[in-house]
Amino acid sequence: MNLVETLRGTVGAANVLTGGDLRAWEEDWRKRERGKALAVVRPATAAEVAAVVKACALAGAAIVPQGGNTGLVGGSTPDESGTQVLLSLQRMNRVRSLDAANLTMTVEAGCVLQSLQETAQQQGMLFPLSLAAEGSCTIGGNLATNAGGTQVVRYGNARELCLGLEVVTAQGEVWEGLSGLRKDNTGYDLRDLFIGSEGTLGIITAATMKLYPQPAATLTAWAAVPSLEAAVTLLGMAHRGLGAGLTGFEVMGRFALELTAKHFPQLRIPLYEQAPYCVLLENSDHESELHARGRFEQLLEAALGDGCATDAVVAENIAQARQLWHIRESIPLAQAEEGLNIKHDISIPVSRIPDFCREADALLRQAIPGVRLVNFGHLGDGNLHYNVQAPVGGDMAAFLREQEPKVNTIVFDAVGRYDGSISAEHGVGSLKRDKLEKHKSPVALDLMRAIKRSLDPHNLLNPGRVLKV
């Protein structure tokens, strides 16, 4: 019996796809990578995942795990060989349990992030992981890439929100690690080993995630700032004035907002023509809306008085707050409408971000006259989406093809000079794998390869991603 027939016997013939239009699985979200899978396999349980892995290991076939296929670094699409099995976890979408007293929820890897948020909300709780793709990305993929999003400044990345995992190993064994414990010092932390490994060490099939009480009030403000230095100053004031109530702090360059206004004219974007940057702040309070609004308005008055903000508006209701966040989340979509672009997901110490941007901006404009810089991101945790758009009227496909290596070298070398990271929340995938060789220490790379060889000696799990082995 060949491998495809074995897989049909394992998960059912209807869940092994080999013909027709498979672009939903074989093409990445940015439409930069398109492969050809031997089969798209859709298991429904951890036991079925384990059986699929065992069958593939016996046949020597590589496996590419995939969640919602919303990744940005080419980490979950098959190569063009037609020999790799695409393992889609989207059918594994159950909420297994919710423990209100323990403030935890155990969910399967294929659960869409937004459904986790809504399930928690229905129980009067908060699951705080939030990002633009939350309507289609899955929690397994979020954990595999250690996703960040807009509330990292308060709650941390996906890693900080996870207490336990269920993982299928490269040998087809199931590690049952779905503990809801917050303290467990019984050896190596296997959970943190698999989180952020992008499916190269094991396949996450379920997770136990932290929940939080719903805040009594959440307020959102939008402020124009005269410089990145002023934005950093305002962030410090927000930390001191709001404490743990500061749950979001986003920065958006004027050109990023101009693109959004151009391609989504129905959005009413405040203040963006007045200053080179705008910031979006969120304050969550567990006392009352009156208390939250008082602290928020006090902060903004101080910022206006100190000159680190030139104007500000506070959302009057939930609808207005959602509209402000929708503007922020529409920036990547506006970039896509403008044409192909070079994306960067970088992390810099917050205090050094203004100097980094000043240097990188100048180097790029010197190297490519007319280049357009789309700078926005999570200033609260030091994560910028420092993207590069072709000059007006240029051939965007040719720009991407001819200029991407140069642009990446300029940006990543500058990131290194400012003690940053070339990947903050998107992962490495295949897009940044070769760059990792230069920007990660040799000792770290050797340790990572040793772990990969130990857990996946035949290199069958997502080969070609993260590491050269």
C-alpha positions in Angstrom: 0.0 0.0 0.0 1.4 3.4 -0.9 1.6 6.3 1.5 -1.5 8.2 0.2 -3.6 5.1 0.6 -2.3 4.5 4.1 -3.2 8.1 5.0 -6.7 7.7 3.5 -7.1 4.7 5.8 -6.0 6.7 8.7 -8.1 9.9 8.5 -10.7 9.0 5.9 -10.5 9.4 2.1 -12.4 12.7 2.2 -9.7 14.2 4.4 -6.8 13.4 2.1 -6.8 15.9 -0.8 -4.6 15.2 -3.8 -6.3 16.9 -6.8 -8.2 20.0 -7.7 -7.4 23.5 -6.6 -5.3 23.3 -3.4 -4.0 26.9 -3.4 -5.6 27.5 0.0 -3.0 25.2 1.4 -0.2 25.3 -1.1 0.2 29.0 -1.5 1.2 31.4 1.3 -0.8 34.4 2.4 1.5 36.9 0.7 1.4 34.8 -2.5 5.2 34.8 -2.6 5.5 31.0 -2.3 3.6 28.2 -4.1 4.4 24.6 -3.7 3.0 21.2 -4.6 2.1 18.7 -1.8 1.9 15.0 -2.2 -1.3 15.3 -0.3 -3.2 17.7 2.0 -4.1 15.6 5.1 -6.7 16.8 7.6 -6.7 14.8 10.8 -9.3 15.4 13.5 -7.6 14.1 16.7 -4.1 13.9 18.2 -4.2 10.2 17.7 -4.8 10.7 14.0 -1.9 13.2 13.8 0.3 10.6 15.5 -0.7 7.9 13.0 -0.1 10.2 10.1 3.4 11.1 11.4 4.2 7.4 11.9 3.2 6.6 8.4 5.2 9.4 6.9 8.2 8.5 9.0 8.0 4.9 7.8 7.8 6.2 4.2 10.5 8.8 4.7 8.1 11.6 3.7 8.5 15.1 5.1 5.6 16.8 6.9 4.7 20.5 6.7 2.3 21.4 9.5 -0.1 24.2 8.8 -2.7 26.2 10.9 -4.6 29.1 9.3 -1.9 29.7 6.7 -1.6 33.4 7.6 2.1 33.4 8.2 4.4 36.0 6.6 7.8 34.2 6.4 7.1 31.2 4.2 6.9 28.8 7.1 3.9 26.5 6.3 3.8 25.8 2.6 5.2 22.7 0.9 8.1 22.9 -1.5 7.7 22.2 -5.3 8.8 18.5 -5.2 5.4 17.0 -4.8 6.7 14.7 -2.1 5.8 16.5 1.1 2.7 15.9 3.1 0.8 19.1 4.1 -0.7 18.4 7.5 -3.6 20.8 8.1 -4.8 21.1 11.7 -7.9 23.1 10.9 -10.3 20.3 11.8 -8.9 20.1 15.3 -10.9 23.1 16.5 -12.6 22.1 19.7 -12.5 23.9 23.1 -11.8 20.9 25.3 -12.4 22.5 28.6 -12.6 25.9 30.5 -11.5 26.0 34.1 -12.9 29.3 35.5 -11.3 28.8 39.0 -7.9 28.1 37.5 -8.3 30.8 34.8 -7.4 28.5 32.0 -8.9 27.1 28.7 -7.7 24.0 26.9 -8.1 24.2 23.2 -7.1 22.3 20.1 -4.5 23.7 17.7 -6.9 24.4 14.9 -9.1 26.8 17.0 -9.3 30.2 15.3 -7.9 32.9 17.6 -11.1 35.0 17.4 -13.2 32.0 18.6 -10.9 31.7 21.7 -11.5 35.4 22.4 -15.2 35.0 22.0 -15.4 31.8 24.1 -13.6 33.6 27.0 -15.8 36.6 26.7 -18.9 34.6 26.9 -17.7 33.3 30.3 -16.9 36.8 31.5 -13.2 36.4 30.9 -10.4 37.8 28.7 -8.0 35.9 26.4 -5.8 38.8 25.4 -3.8 37.6 22.4 -4.9 39.9 19.6 -3.6 40.5 16.1 -4.8 41.5 12.7 -5.3 38.0 11.4 -7.3 36.8 14.4 -10.3 35.9 12.3 -8.4 33.2 10.4 -5.1 32.4 12.2 -5.1 29.5 14.6 -3.8 29.1 18.1 -1.4 26.2 17.1 0.2 28.5 14.5 0.3 31.4 17.0 2.2 29.2 19.4 4.4 27.7 16.8 5.6 31.2 15.8 5.3 32.7 19.3 2.9 35.3 18.0 2.8 38.8 19.6 0.2 41.3 18.5 -1.2 44.5 20.1 -1.3 43.6 23.8 2.2 42.2 24.4 3.1 45.3 26.4 0.7 44.1 29.2 0.2 40.3 28.6 3.3 39.1 26.7 3.7 37.0 23.6 1.9 33.7 23.0 4.6 32.0 25.0 3.6 33.9 28.2 0.0 33.0 27.7 0.6 29.2 27.5 0.8 26.8 30.5 0.8 23.5 28.8 1.0 21.7 25.4 0.0 18.5 23.7 2.6 17.7 21.0 3.1 14.9 18.5 6.8 14.1 18.1 8.7 13.3 15.0 8.4 9.6 15.9 4.6 9.8 16.1 4.5 9.7 19.9 2.1 12.0 21.8 3.5 14.1 24.7 0.6 14.9 27.1 1.7 18.1 28.7 -1.6 19.9 29.0 -0.9 21.1 32.6 -2.7 24.1 33.9 0.0 24.5 36.6 1.7 27.9 37.0 4.5 26.2 39.0 6.2 23.0 37.9 9.9 22.7 38.3 10.4 19.0 37.3 13.1 19.3 34.7 13.6 20.9 31.3 10.8 23.1 30.1 9.6 21.2 27.1 6.7 23.6 26.5 9.0 26.5 25.8 11.1 24.3 23.5 8.2 23.7 21.2 6.7 27.2 21.3 8.4 29.2 18.6 9.9 26.2 16.9 7.7 26.6 13.8 6.8 22.9 13.6 10.4 21.8 13.2 10.6 19.9 16.5 7.1 18.6 17.0 3.5 19.3 16.0 1.4 21.2 18.5 -2.1 19.6 18.7 -3.6 21.3 21.8 -2.7 23.9 24.4 -3.8 25.1 27.8 -3.9 28.9 27.8 -4.2 31.5 30.5 -7.3 33.6 31.0 -7.8 36.9 32.8 -10.8 38.7 34.3 -12.5 41.1 32.0 -11.5 44.7 32.7 -14.3 46.9 34.0 -13.4 49.5 31.3 -11.2 49.8 28.3 -10.4 53.2 26.8 -8.6 54.0 23.6 -6.9 57.2 22.6 -5.2 58.5 19.4 -2.5 61.1 19.6 -0.4 63.0 17.1 3.3 63.2 18.1 6.1 65.4 16.6 8.8 62.7 16.5 9.7 59.1 17.5 11.6 60.5 20.4 8.3 62.2 21.6 6.5 58.8 21.1 9.1 57.1 23.4 8.7 59.8 26.0 4.9 59.4 25.9 5.3 55.7 26.3 7.3 56.3 29.5 4.7 58.6 30.8 2.0 56.0 30.0 3.9 53.4 31.9 4.2 55.6 35.0 0.7 57.0 34.8 -1.2 53.9 33.9 0.9 51.1 35.2 -0.4 47.6 34.4 -3.5 49.4 32.8 -1.4 50.2 29.7 -2.4 47.3 27.4 -1.6 48.7 24.0 0.8 51.3 22.5 1.1 51.4 18.8 3.0 53.8 16.5 2.1 54.7 12.9 4.1 56.8 10.5 2.4 59.4 8.4 3.0 57.6 5.1 1.5 54.4 6.5 -1.6 56.3 7.3 -1.6 58.1 4.0 -1.6 54.7 2.2 -4.5 53.6 4.4 -6.5 56.8 3.6 -5.8 56.4 -0.1 -6.9 52.8 -0.3 -9.7 52.9 2.3 -11.2 56.3 2.0 -14.2 55.3 4.0 -12.0 55.2 7.1 -11.9 58.5 9.0 -8.3 58.8 10.2 -7.8 61.5 12.8 -4.8 63.9 13.1 -2.5 62.1 10.7 -1.9 65.1 8.5 -0.7 67.1 11.5 2.4 65.2 12.6 5.0 62.7 11.3 3.7 60.0 13.6 0.5 59.0 15.5 0.2 56.7 18.4 -2.7 54.5 19.5 -3.0 53.9 23.3 -5.2 51.5 25.2 -5.9 51.6 28.9 -7.7 48.8 30.7 -9.0 49.4 34.2 -10.4 47.0 36.8 -12.1 49.7 38.9 -14.5 51.7 36.7 -14.8 53.6 33.5 -14.8 56.9 35.4 -11.5 56.0 37.1 -10.0 54.8 33.8 -11.1 58.0 31.9 -9.8 60.2 34.6 -6.3 58.6 34.5 -6.3 58.6 30.7 -7.3 62.3 30.4 -4.7 63.2 33.0 -2.0 61.4 31.0 -3.0 63.1 27.7 -3.2 66.5 29.3 0.4 66.1 30.7 1.6 64.9 27.3 0.1 67.9 25.5 1.6 70.2 28.1 5.0 68.6 27.8 4.9 68.8 24.0 5.3 65.1 23.4 1.8 65.1 21.9 0.4 67.9 19.7 -3.2 66.8 19.7 -5.2 63.8 20.9 -8.7 62.3 20.9 -10.3 59.7 23.2 -12.8 57.3 21.8 -16.2 58.0 23.3 -17.6 54.5 23.0 -16.7 50.9 21.9 -17.6 51.6 18.3 -15.2 54.5 18.1 -12.5 52.5 19.8 -12.9 49.6 17.3 -12.7 52.1 14.4 -9.4 53.4 15.6 -8.0 49.9 16.0 -9.4 49.1 12.5 -7.4 51.9 11.1 -4.2 50.5 12.6 -5.0 46.9 11.4 -5.7 48.2 7.9 -2.2 49.4 7.3 -0.9 46.0 6.0 -3.9 45.7 3.7 -3.3 49.2 2.3 0.3 48.2 1.6 -0.9 45.1 -0.2 -3.3 47.3 -2.3 -0.4 49.6 -3.1 1.6 46.7 -4.5 4.4 44.3 -3.6 6.6 45.4 -0.8 9.5 44.3 1.4 8.4 43.5 4.9 10.4 43.6 8.1 9.4 42.4 11.5 12.2 43.7 13.7 12.7 44.3 17.4 14.9 47.1 18.8 15.3 48.3 22.4 12.6 50.9 22.8 15.1 53.6 23.8 17.1 53.1 20.6 14.3 53.0 18.1 14.5 56.7 17.1 18.2 56.5 16.3 17.7 53.2 14.4 15.0 54.7 12.3 16.9 57.8 11.6 20.0 55.8 10.4 18.1 53.1 8.5 15.8 55.7 6.8 18.9 57.7 5.6 20.7 54.6 4.3 17.7 53.3 2.4 17.0 56.6 0.8 20.6 57.0 -0.2 20.7 53.5 -1.7 17.3 53.7 -3.5 16.2 57.2 -4.4 12.5 57.7 -4.1 12.0 54.6 -1.9 8.9 54.9 0.4 9.1 53.7 4.0 6.0 52.3 5.8 6.9 52.3 9.4 4.4 51.2 12.1 4.1 48.7 14.9 4.1 47.8 18.5 6.3 50.5 20.1 5.2 49.4 23.5 7.3 46.3 23.2 9.9 47.5 20.7 8.6 45.7 17.6 8.4 47.6 14.4 7.0 46.6 11.0 9.6 48.5 9.1 8.5 48.0 5.5 9.8 49.3 2.2 7.6 50.2 -0.7 8.9 50.8 -4.3 9.2 54.4 -5.6 6.1 55.8 -7.2 5.5 54.5 -10.7 8.1 51.8 -10.5 7.7 48.2 -11.5 7.0 46.7 -8.1 7.7 43.1 -9.0 11.0 44.1 -10.4 11.7 46.2 -7.3 11.1 43.2 -5.1 13.2 40.9 -7.2 16.1 43.3 -7.7 16.2 45.3 -4.5 15.1 42.9 -1.7 18.6 41.5 -1.0 20.1 45.0 -0.7 17.2 46.3 1.4 17.4 43.4 3.8 21.1 43.8 4.2 20.8 47.5 5.0 18.0 46.9 7.5 19.3 43.8 9.2 22.8 45.2 9.5 21.4 48.3 11.2 19.2 46.0 13.5 22.4 44.3 14.6 24.2 47.6 15.3 21.3 48.5 17.6 21.3 45.2 19.4 18.0 44.1 17.9 16.4 41.0 16.4 15.6 40.4 12.7 12.4 38.6 13.7 10.2 39.8 16.5 6.9 38.0 16.1 6.6 36.5 12.6 9.2 33.8 12.9 12.0 32.8 10.6 10.4 30.3 8.2 12.2 30.0 4.9 12.3 33.7 4.2 14.8 34.6 6.9 16.5 31.2 7.3 19.7 32.1 5.5 19.9 35.5 7.2 19.8 33.7 10.6 23.3 32.3 9.8 24.7 35.9 10.0 22.6 37.4 12.7 22.5 34.6 15.3 25.6 33.6 17.3 27.4 30.4 16.1 27.0 28.9 19.6 23.2 29.5 19.5 23.0 28.0 16.1 25.0 24.9 17.1 22.7 24.4 20.1 19.6 24.8 18.0 21.0 22.2 15.5 21.8 19.8 18.3 18.2 20.0 19.5 16.8 19.5 16.0 19.0 16.5 15.4 18.0 15.0 18.7 14.2 15.4 18.3 14.0 15.0 14.5 17.1 13.1 13.4 15.7 12.4 9.9 14.7 16.1 9.3 11.1 15.2 8.4 9.3 18.0 10.3 9.1 21.2 8.3 12.5 20.8 6.7 14.2 23.9 5.3 12.6 26.2 7.9 14.3 28.1 10.6 17.7 26.3 10.3 20.1 25.0 7.7 20.7 21.4 8.8 
